Each structure stands twice: as structure tokens, then as C-alpha cells.
Amino acid sequence: MAIDLKNATFHGYRRENGRVGVRNHVVILPVDDLSNAACEAVANNIKGTLAIPHPYGRLQFGADLELHFRTLIGTGANPNVAAVVVIGIEDGWAKRVADGIARTGKPVSFFGIEGHGDMETIRRASREAKEYMHWASELRREERPLKDLWVSTKCGESDTTSGIGSNPCVGNAFDKLYPHGVTLVFGETTELTGGEHLVAARCRTPQVRERFMAVFNRYQDVVNRHKTGDLMDSQPTKGNIAGGLTTIEEKALGNIQKIGKKCKVIGVLDKAETPTGPGLWFMDSSSAAAEMVTLVAAAGYAVHFFPTGQGNVIGNPILPVIKLTANPRTARTMSEHIDLDVSGLLQRQKNMDQCGNELLEAMLRTCNGRLTCAEALGHREFVLTRLYESA
């Protein structure tokens, strides 16, 4: 059954800066690893709030530190977040993160542990979090046009069914969303190896193509500089090989199916960078599942398509991850993780257009409040990308 996307709407939370989210989280955000315990204590005190612990934030510098701040600020600024309490060991960095989030207009406050200790910080932060939780609980969804939606994609644990089933299903959905002004993104720089020329050919302008190739070649330079020779033991992964993929080129050709047949790449984003308009964007990003999903969440995306072959259990604290598979075995043995079974494609029970529509239906249900499997199972993987070692 066809979906009338021209008149399609969803029910979301309109934020102070005009962005629209599909979740309504009050986040307790640590700036550094030393603040995780305090954040988790606050979340334990104030039910319904969400702590997002992570292992980094000390002695980073340069571009690595800037990416750290951009990711944390972007996470708090994401429209799926209603309000944020920031806790850091030091006031200065906590204030920097809070100030960045505050530019969206949403409620945010910060607390430094030094000079107060955990218990006093937890007490003060808990009071603030309680006020935010009460305030956010009265926010209501409103009907919004499809163009207000930002959709990201990344695949994981790919196999032979990915490139001919679940990945093209995402591409079919992207092709249908693209003409309606939806903001889309894909990435996985490493997993375009051998198919990068196909993405370059889809770039809208020579300038975008030049920028894309510069980003891709930078990655190739890293491989050559460290004299790895090839990517075996990493790309393809052991799981990919078990699923029938023998080379990175095979994996790349399947990966690229996620951008459909009609979408043009309108721009290239740095890691966790926010796009400036609707259309299909490419983000320079790791191919590690949790890392890339964390980056696109920090860029402001509100819902995520995650096709998988062998089966991946990825989730995210603030970004609902819709998992689909065309592998009938995975759909059977990992059914609690799969939001959409498109194995009918391989069994010729359904065509690609039908499965693309089913994915869009699942997307709209998720946007309107239905929990994804990852959310229901408590998968909240949040993995920051590091560029180099600490000082």
C-alpha cells in the first residue's frame, strides 16, 4: 500500500529553536569520566531522567577536544532532548558545554564537582533535574509536516542479504523522503572503499565532489601512513565474512545501496557537524556502529534506520534506532531486536517498494511515540569518537 508522503505528518515536540524531536528526554550529561558517578546518582534520584556516562574528557586537546565538546553539546542540543543538567569535575568545561546547549533556548544548567564534592553536587543537581522533569512532563506533541524530520542511516553486521535486501530498502525509503524536504545523512567513510567513485558521481556539484574525495582520501592516507597494507581483520569484520562478504569492495557496494537511486549528495559534514538545510548529506564518520550513531545524534538527527544482516543490537540514549533485516535466520533468532523483517524480499513474497513503504510506516510510528526494540530492551550505547591519544 502506497504512503501519501505529500500529506504525511508526525507528532513531535517543537523545541525553542524550531527543531522538532520525537522523544522528550531530560538528560544528565557528564563532561568527563570522573563525573559519571554523580550523573548516574542524579538519574537514580530523579526518575525519568537519563544519565549518559562515557569514558573520556580529560587531557584531550586540539581537534580531539573540539570534537569532544561538539559531540556533547550536540547531544544536549538534539531536539529529542527537552532539558539538560551538565556535570563536570571543573566548572569551566561544564559551563562551556552548558553554554553551547543554551544557544538552542532549552533549559540547561551546569555543576562543577571540585570545591563541593559528589554528595553536594548530586544534591544540587537533583533539585534542578526534578524541576526540569516536572516541566518536561507537561510538554505535548503537536502535528508537524514531514519536512521537519531529520533521518540518519548506518548499517551493521552486514552479510550477503544486506546489499540486496535491507540496505536497498533504506535506499527506497530515502528516495521517497528526499523530494519532501527531509534532512537525511549517511556516512561510514571506511566502508565506501572501492565504491567511493559511485558516491562521488552522486554529488550535486563539483565542489561537493571535491570535498567528499578529500575526506575519503584523508582516510586512505591514514591507512597508508600506518602501513597496514589492507584492512583485513577490521574490514570486512569476522561477522561480515561469516555472512558471506569476502572483500571491503563487496561490503561497500552493499553499503552504498542505502542512499537509494535518486538522492543527490548536497554537502559533506565533519563528525557531529549539524547540516544547514534539507537533502542528503554525507558525514565523515567511523564505521563502528555506536560511534557513528552517537555522531549523527550529536548532529541533530531525530530517528535512525539501521539495516543489519547477521544481527546487531545497537541502540542510543536519545536517538531511536529502527533495525531491519532481510536475513530470515536473523529475523527468527534475534527477533526481539528487529523492528522490521524484510526477508520477504529474498523469498519473493514482497517487492522493494512494498518494503520501503513498511519502513516508512515503522518510522512514522516510531516518531509518534512507539518504542523501538533497542529502546524497549534498554540499549543505550553512547560511544565518543577519539582522534588521537590524550596528552
Disulfide bonds with the S-S distance in Angstrom:
none
